[in-house]
Amino acid sequence: MNYTLITGATGYLGKAFAMECLRRGENLYLTGRSADKLANLSHALRQLRPEAEIRTFPCDLADENSRAALYGDAGDLHFSRLINVAGADIQKAFALYDEAKLTFQLRANLEGAISMCLFCINRRADSLKIINISSICGAYVMPYFAVYSAAKGALTSFSLAIAEEYRKTGVIVTAVLPGAIHTRPDVEEYIKTQGVWGKIAAKTPEYVATKALRAADEGKKLYVPGVANKLVYHASKFVPRAVKTKLIAKKWRATQKDAF
Ligand SMILES: NC(=O)c1ccc[n+]([C@@H]2O[C@H](COP(=O)([O-])OP(=O)(O)OC[C@H]3O[C@@H](n4cnc5c(N)ncnc54)[C@H](OP(=O)(O)O)[C@@H]3O)[C@@H](O)[C@H]2O)c1
């Protein structure tokens, strides 16, 4: 019996992936930090498919001991899919960080995801599809969102690198770079401030999950959900970096988000 491991399953996007994988008939191994949230999620999913094989294990991806406990629990299983969704989009000037916040954000967004890749590759079924949820933010130099965009940029780079290393071995790696997704209330507030652009570009978690799974099925190495986001992603390559960086700094200077 093979499993689909989803990190950040208790969040908005993670839940959408769990529902879609359940609809596909996959066996689920779900993780997030909160045991209560995982129990509620598992209960809700079982209502939809009572015969589903669903396992959960709470894990703080920023803590290697917590990851080791998960690897102990899942050590006898085989994985045909890994979806690294967990992430912390803390957004503020670098001067406002302290050591604890810095290591938490980097470990949750990058180290935890990479560690999960290693674990699932070593415990893979005949084939393994990995989806790493990065962000379109990782494609840019982003003042006032520097740690998040650097971590997501590194996750994209890592995904593309191992996609090549494991080519023709049955391991497919897809980096997904979403723009804004209709999720937490603070993200919804941000989308509203974007006016018409927000309406056009922001996608639902269900849209991102379905399209990302299809991109993985097609063996894509990098996928940007939504036509508008794709256009910006490609067109912005023609704008000089210094210009983009100044525009982004101006846009983000006043924004602060620290919900974790
Ligand atoms: N929302 C957007 O507009 C947007 C855009 C681009 C990319 N993304 C990326 O999409 C992913 C999901 O976003 P979302 O909007 O669904 O976020 P969310 O609802 O805030 O969910 C975040 C998830 O990550 C988990 N998590 C956070 N820190 C963790 C840690 N240290 N260890 C284990 N799990 C941890 C949370 O688990 P608990 O609930 O158990 O704490 C939760 O399940 C993130 O990687 C984010 O960067 C989001």
The ligand as an ORCA input file, in Angstrom:
! r2SCAN-3c Opt
* xyz 0 1
  N      -1.840     31.894      0.587
  C      -1.185     32.414     -0.437
  O      -1.560     33.447     -1.005
  C       0.082     31.746     -0.945
  C       0.698     32.202     -2.105
  C       1.840     31.570     -2.565
  C       2.371     30.498     -1.858
  N       1.760     30.081     -0.716
  C       2.340     28.956      0.013
  O       1.346     27.932      0.125
  C       1.575     27.179      1.311
  C       0.280     27.047      2.102
  O      -0.257     28.297      2.325
  P      -1.679     28.487      3.052
  O      -2.184     29.805      2.601
  O      -2.508     27.273      2.911
  O      -1.192     28.666      4.556
  P      -1.899     28.340      5.955
  O      -3.374     28.144      5.781
  O      -1.401     29.369      6.903
  O      -1.281     26.911      6.314
  C       0.049     26.747      6.661
  C       0.269     25.289      6.968
  O       1.653     25.114      7.243
  C       1.766     24.412      8.467
  N       2.982     24.819      9.157
  C       3.447     26.071      9.399
  N       4.601     26.014     10.060
  C       4.873     24.705     10.256
  C       5.918     23.986     10.902
  N       6.934     24.621     11.501
  N       5.866     22.646     10.915
  C       4.844     21.982     10.333
  N       3.826     22.587      9.704
  C       3.841     23.933      9.676
  C       0.524     24.761      9.270
  O       0.314     23.734     10.211
  P      -0.560     23.938     11.563
  O      -1.898     24.429     11.080
  O      -0.646     22.579     12.137
  O       0.143     24.917     12.401
  C      -0.522     24.806      8.171
  O      -0.997     23.507      7.911
  C       2.696     27.878      2.056
  O       3.919     27.218      1.774
  C       2.711     29.260      1.449
  O       3.988     29.861      1.533
  C       0.634     30.674     -0.240
*
